[in-house]
Amino acid sequence: MDLTNSIELTKKIKEEALKEGFDAVGIAKVPGSSRIKLRSAALERWLEAGYQAKMKWMENNRRKDIENMLDGVKSVIAVGLNYHIDIDNKSRDLSIARYGWGKDYHKVMKKKLKKVGQFLEKESPNTQWKICVDTSALLDKVWAEEAGIGWIGKHSNLINNKIGSWMFIGHLLSTESLQADEPSKPLCGNCEKCIDACPTKAIEEPFIINSNNCLAYHTLENRDKELPTNISKNMGNWVAGCDICQEVCPWNHQRIPTTSEPELQPFEWILNINKKEALLWTDEQWKEKLNGSALKRIKPWMWRRNINSSSNI
């Protein structure tokens, strides 16, 4: 493909992504800048330190080379979707991380990305493409940063200068050679509010999260019958994930619009959950409420464990 056609196709792809409702879109070229190797090396050190806890899937060697995800990949189309809802969550009986308020974002993102992929295939019939959301063996935040839609903050979340860190990210890998955007530059400066705010000191140092001490990890992934003492005594009213490090981030204190995406609007039970009633729900009631939610990975017995471990409000 010549330069003129590449520029035109890149423009069309970006317009299509925005048309599908994404709030940010950028493109990176494979193999990317030297930052990709630096971030990959940082992941190796993180794994060697055991900070992945029992998340064995993080050790998947396929993450080391994007070619493992799609043979002949030349470009990465990174997209971001705002999931911010302008509702106060601090005074609630039980708190649930904002990412889980609406329908399963994996499905929402994949459905939109599939349409972008089909559009790309229509424009360039010989292209191959692959959708990656955060369950894929891809350095997703690293490639999003490389594509210029945000930078990795000291809390390890991607930050966009307009949406903050309230943004789902996804990628469309392509064998098409598209025009790359400039990688994002970190804008956290000397701020360490996220580090200071973490009640369990899970942010060992800037950008390094020790999952063994993370409230989100333990409420979502820990399959033990009891939570560690350090977690239960510091979890407050968080029973599914944790947004503390994001809530204190100055980039999330700007005026961020509430998402207009229908499927990300909060379930009524999420906004009204209380400890007394939730502990009386049967397994079937839990499964019914969690149908279509990213939170269904938390089993009913885990919800009860988390709720019983949380502070009385």
N, C-alpha and C positions, 0 to 999 in steps of 0.2 A: 504494500500500500504506500502511495507517495505521500509526502508531507501534507499537501493540501487536503487530501481525502482523510488523512489521519486526524487533522485538526477539526474538520467538519464532523466526523463521526464522534470524536470526543465531545464536541459541543452538544450533539444530538443525544448522546448517552446521558450526559449530565441533566439536560432538560427533561429527559424521560424519567430519571430518578426523582427529580423534584416534582414532576407531574404525579408520580405514584405516592407522593406524600412525605418523602424523606426531607429532612430539614438541613442536611449537610451532605455534600458529595465531593469526593476528590479522587485523584488517580495517582497511583505509584507505578513506576516501572520495575520490573524484575531484572536483576537481583536486588535492586534498591541501593541506597547509600551505605556508607560504612556503619551507620547507626544500627542497621539490621544485625550486623555481626556483633556489635557491642551489646545490644539487647539480648541476643541469643546466648552470649557468654554469661550475661547476668542471670538468665534463666537457669543455666547449668549450675552456677554458684548457689542459687536459691534451692535447687533440688538437692545439691550436695549437703546443704545445711539442714535438710529435712523439713523445710518450711512448708512443704506441700501437705504435711500431715498424712492422712490416709487417702488423699486424692491421687491414686495411682495413675489415672489417665493423664495427669500432667507430665508423666515421665515418658510419654509416647515419643519415640525418636523421630517420628514423621514431622514434628514441629521444627526440626532443624533445617529442613529444606522444603521450600514451598512447592518445588517440583513434585514432591510426594503427593500433593493434593491434586495437581493437574499437570499432565505431561505437556511440555511446550508452552507453559504459561509465560506470558510476556507482560501482562498488565494486571493490576489489582484495582478494582473500582470499590472504594470504601464509602459507605453511607452511614449516616447517623439519623436516628429518629427520636425526637423529643418525647419524653414520657413524664414531664413535670405536670403535676396537678396542684393547683393553688389552694391547698387545704391544709390547715394546721394539724400536725400529727402528734404534737408533743403532749397534749393533755389527755390523750386517750388511755383507756384502761389497759389495753394491750396494743403494742406497736408492731406493724408489719412493714418491711422495707418497701419503698415505693415501686420498685421494679415489679413487684408481684400483685399490685392492686387490680390490674386489668387482666385481660386474657393473655395466654401464653405468648410472650413476645417472640419466641423462636418461630412460631407459626406465622405471626403477623409479619415479621421481617422476611421470612422465606417466601411468603406469598407475593410480597411486593418485589423482591429481588428476582423471582421467577419471571415476572412480567418484564423487568428490565432485561433479563437474559434473553427472553424471546424476542424483544425488540432488537437487541444486538444481533441476534441470529438472522432476523429478517433483513437488517441492513447489510450484514456481511455473512451470507449463508454458509461459508466454510469455517466459521469460527467455532471453537469449542469453549464452553464455559462451565463453571461450577460455583454453586452457592455455599458460602461458609458463614455460619453464625457461631456463637461462642462455644458450641459443643464440638466444633471441628478442631482437628489437630493443627491449628494455625496460630501464629503469634498475632492474634487479632488486633490488640491495642497497638502493637508495634507497627503493623502495616497501616492502621488508621492514622497514626502519627506521621508515617512516611508519606501518606497520601494528602496530608495537610488539613484534615478535618478536626484536629485537636492534638493536644499534647498530653503525655502521661504525667499526672500530678504526683505529688509526694505520697498520696493515699493510694496510688497505683491505678486509679480510675482515669479514663480519658476525659479531658476538659476541653470544651469548645468555648470560644470567647463570647458566644451569644446564648448558648444553651446551658453553659456550665457543665457539670458532669451528669446531669439528668438526661442521658442520651444512650439509647441502645445503638450498638454498632454491628454492622454486617458487611460482608464482602462478596463481590462477584469476581472470581478469577477468570481471566480470559486469555486465549491464545492470540488475541488481536493486539497489535502494537498501537497503543493510544498515547496521547500527550500527557506527560506527568505534571503534577502540581508541585509546588515547593513544599518540602516537609515542614511540619509545624515547629515553631520554636517554643521551648518551655517558658511560661510566664508566671511561675509560682514565686520567683524571686526568693527573698529570705523568709517568706511566710512558712510557718510550721504549725498552724492552728490545728490541722488534722492530726498531727503527731501528738500534740499536747492534749487533745480532746479524747483520744482513745482510752477508755476506762481500763482496758486490760494490757495496754502498752504493746498491742500487736504490731504496730508500725515500728519495727526495730530501729530503722533508720530511714531517711527519705527513700521512697520507692520500694522498700523491702517490707513485705507483710509476712509475719510469722503466723500461718494458719492455725498452728497449735494454740494460739492465744486469741484468735479472732472470733467475736460473737457470731458473725455471719456464718462462718464455717461450722461452728458447733450447732447452731440452731437449724442449719440446712443439711449438713452432711454427716454429722456425728451419729453413728448408729448404736452407741453405747446406751445402756439403760439409764445411766445417770451422767449428768454433765460435770466436768471438773469443777472443783470448788472455786477456782479463780474466775471461771466463767459465770457460774450461778450467782455469785455474790456481787458481780459487776454488771449483769445483763439488764438491770432495771426492768422495764416492761417490754423489752424486745423479745419476741417469740418466733419471728421468722425473718432472718436477715438482720441487718443493722445499717442505718444511714448516718450515724453520728459523724463520721469523718467527712461526709458530703454536706451535712447540714451546716457545719461550721466554716466550710470553704467560702471565702469571699466571692469567688466567681459564681456561687449559687445564691448570692444575696442581691444580685442585680434583678431587674424586672424580666423574668422569664415567662413567656406566655404559657398558659395551660394548653396541653396538647389537644388538637382537634380530632385526633384519630379515634373513631368510635370504639374500636376494640381495646383501646387502652384506658377507657374510662373505668373508674373503680367499681368493683362489685359492692353492692349495698352491705353485705355481711362484713366485708373488709373494714368499712368505715364505722361499723357499729358493733364490732366484736367486743365482748366483755368476758372477763375471766369466769364468772359464775356460770353463765350460760354455756360457754364453750366447753367447759369440763363435763357438761351433761350430754353433749352431742355423741351419738353412737358412731361407730366406724362408717356405717352407711351414710349418715348425715354429713360426716366429714368428706367422704368421697363425692357426694352429690355437690357440696359447696365448692370443692376443689376441681370439679370437672371443667376442663378447658383452661386451667390455670397453671402457670409455671411453678406454683407452690405445691403441686401434687406430689413432687418428689419427697415432701415431708409426710411421712406416714402418720395416720391418726394417733398412734401411741407416742410418736415423737412430739406431736402438737401438745398432748397432755403433759409429757415430760417437760417441755419448754415452758408451758403455762404454769405448772406447779413450781418450776424453778425461778420464775420471774418474781419481781417484787410486788407486794400488794400496793396498789395505787389509791 
